Amino acid sequence: GQNIDQPTEMTATEGAIVQINCTYQTSGFNGLFWYQQHAGEAPTFLSYNVLDGLEEKGRFSSFLSRSKGYSYLLLKELQMKDSASYLCAVSLNQAGTALIFGKGTTLSVSS
Amino acid sequence: GAVVSQHPSWVICKSGTSVKIECRSLDFQATTMFWYRQFPKQSLMLMATSNEGSKATYEQGVEKDKFLINHASLTLSTLTVTSAHPEDSSFYICSARVKEEWMNEKLFFGSGTQLSVL
């Protein structure tokens, strides 16, 4: 079966840095996505990794290690608006299979 | 980026009625669209893959006769919840896959439909 694990909840304060980890065991791998989802809204795309290494995009960075089945999303200079659920998702293959999502990590940012 | 329009945003219906949810790709052609449902504090669960001009592929445990999917054109997919019951109350989200040159593939999501069945 497919398994994607990420912590259920995390808390942090404004201005801090937080790292959300994701581990996966899947039958295939065609890239790993991170999405941000505010309550009652659809997910929005944050990052995509298909090769090992770190991808930086402003305050958000994402890292992937395919050999370890591991990824993390790093959020810097946290703001209150970053309070949301962060979903890790693995694309199993290119030929027609959709993403398999983790259960999401709810991040609460306090002042 | 690509835009996926989904409506209605929310719907309240009586038990036993049918509800249709539409998902449109506004500025691109989507040969494949995906339908998810999400319960409170849970992740998105794939229900079915909708392919233009052919039958949808349903995930295990999803009743294809209850959740009717039609993908009649390259820009429109519909999900009809037939004979809805309170347990069908959920957040339904569609997404479309776009292949870009610099990225293998990328999903764009609709805004979601909150269905409440009384």
HADDOCK unambig.tbl for C-alpha pairs under 7 A between the chains (distance, minus, plus):
assign (segid A and resid 41 and name CA) (segid B and resid 111 and name CA) 6.21 0.50 0.50
assign (segid A and resid 41 and name CA) (segid B and resid 112 and name CA) 6.65 0.50 0.50
assign (segid A and resid 42 and name CA) (segid B and resid 93 and name CA) 6.98 0.50 0.50
assign (segid A and resid 42 and name CA) (segid B and resid 109 and name CA) 6.35 0.50 0.50
assign (segid A and resid 42 and name CA) (segid B and resid 110 and name CA) 6.50 0.50 0.50
assign (segid A and resid 42 and name CA) (segid B and resid 111 and name CA) 4.96 0.50 0.50
assign (segid A and resid 42 and name CA) (segid B and resid 112 and name CA) 5.71 0.50 0.50
assign (segid A and resid 43 and name CA) (segid B and resid 109 and name CA) 6.64 0.50 0.50
assign (segid A and resid 101 and name CA) (segid B and resid 43 and name CA) 6.49 0.50 0.50
assign (segid A and resid 101 and name CA) (segid B and resid 44 and name CA) 6.30 0.50 0.50
assign (segid A and resid 102 and name CA) (segid B and resid 43 and name CA) 6.30 0.50 0.50
assign (segid A and resid 103 and name CA) (segid B and resid 42 and name CA) 5.69 0.50 0.50
assign (segid A and resid 103 and name CA) (segid B and resid 43 and name CA) 4.28 0.50 0.50
assign (segid A and resid 104 and name CA) (segid B and resid 43 and name CA) 6.05 0.50 0.50
